Amino acid sequence: MGDDAFLIARNPEEDSKLPYLLRLPIGGGLVLKARDTWPRASRIYCHPFDEGWPAQAEILEETRVSSIRRRGPVIDLVLDRVRLARSQFVFTEVRGRPAIFWQTQRAARAANPAREDPPGPGDPRGSQSPRRQP
């Protein structure tokens, strides 16, 4: 598959609390350390892996990417498979320090249940405006 694949490998840093490496095929290859191999029930904290992708990485999974794009502080990732295909990486700050969270839409809703997504273009909720009564 090569350069257009999403890769998951074991982190060669044996004492790390983030035992997996993720390689996203964007911007020459973004490599992150992560706590798990997919954000099933909650968001997953990630951290940049400064050493680049290891030459002798023990690859656990290699999946073709259907779509990957950056939207401001978010990278949307869609994999070419039926299940566990859509996720996003959110670049933010926590207590003044940079942080990266990997999440699915379900995990994002679970983390912030009171938040409602704003209406998009063409959504009837967004086109209604309060009318003044004469």
N, C-alpha and C positions, 0 to 999 in steps of 0.2 A: 504494500500500500504506500509506504514511504512518507513523503513530506505533507500529504494532504490528510493524514490519519490522526485521530485522537489516540494517544498512547497512555497506558497506565502501567507503571512498573514499581518494583520495590525500591524504597529509598535506600541507597547504599550507606547512609548515616545510621548505623545500627542503634544508636542511643537516642534517636529522634522520637518525639511524641507524635510526629506526623510520618507514618510508615510508608506512604505511597508517593510516587511522583506522577504528575500529570503533564503531558505535553500537548499544548494547543497549537494547531497550525495557523498562527496569526503573527504577523510582524517578525518573521524569521524563526518562529518557534518560541512560545512562552512556556517556561517550565516552572511548575509550582509543586510544593510539598502539600500533602493533604492527609487528613485523618482517616478517610474512607474512600472507597472506589466509586461511590455514587451517593448523591444526597437524597436518600429514600424518604426519611421521616422528618429530617430537620436540615437546616443549613449546615454546611461544613466549612470550618475555618481552613484557609489555605495561606501559605507563605511562599514568597519567591524563593526559588532554588538558584542561587547565584552562580553555581558552577557550570550551568548548562547541562544539556542532556548527557548522561554518562555513556561512554562508548560501549561498556559491557553491561548495560542495564538488563535486569531480569524482567522482561516484558510479560505482564499478566494479561493484558488485553490490548488489541489494536483494532480500531473501528473506523471505517471511512466516514468522513464528515460531509454531510449534505450542505450545510450552511454554517458559516461563522462570520460574525460581524461585530464591530465595536460601535456602540451607541453611547457616547459620552463615557460615564464611569462604569458601563456595563458591557460585557461581551456575551452575546447570545450564541449558543452552540446547539446545533441540530445534527444528530448522528443518523447515519443511514442504517437504521434498524427499527423494528416494530415497537419494542418496549424500551423504556428508559432512554428515550431519544432526545428530549428537549431539556435544556438547563441553561443557567446563566451564571456568570461570574461577576460579582458586584465589588467594585473597588471603592472603599469608603474610609472613614476615620473612626476610631473608637478611642475615646479619652485622649484625643490629640495625636494618636499614632495611626499610621496607615494599616488597613486591614482588608483582606479579600475573603469574600464568602461565596461559596458555590451552592447554588440552590435550584430547585425546581419550582414551578408555579405553586404546587401544593405546599412545599416547604415554606415558601415565602408567605403564603396565606396563614399557615400555622404559626409562624413567627410573629405576625402582625395581624390578628384576626379582625380588628376593628377597622382597618384600612380598607377602603373600597377603591378599586382602580378607577381613575378618572375616565369619563366617557371620551371615546375617540371620535374622529370625524365620521359623520353619517349615523352616529348613535343618537336615537331620539332623546335620550336624557340630556345630551349636550346641546341640542338645538332649541329646547324650550327656555324661554326667558319669562320672567314675571311680567305680567301685563298690568298697566295702570288702569284702574277703574275710573270712568268719568265722574 
